[in-house]
Amino acid sequence: MLQQDGTWHVSAFLDMEVASAGDCIADLVSLCISLAQVLPVTSRWWEPLFAGYGQEPDFAGLSAAPLRRLVSLPATHLAWQW
């Protein structure tokens, strides 16, 4: 999403064929990890993502369960680029 002239424009879309049915929080965490690996923090890529949903999620209220599931993923899925 790109905000221009006071309106939102779609600049790209994601094919969520690998989404986990019924676990939207784990999908969001996985997506954010993937984006954080390839997009620089200076791009602030998360702002338009969350603005498209109306607001930033309440991270303090989220359960740690999705993070525990992601830790158990194969290392090839979480190929960190430091």
Secondary structure, DSSP 8 states (H G I E B T S, - for coil): -EEETTEEE-------TT--TT-HHHHHHHHHHHHHHHS-GGG-THHHHHHHTTS---GGGS-SHHHHHHHTS-TTTT----
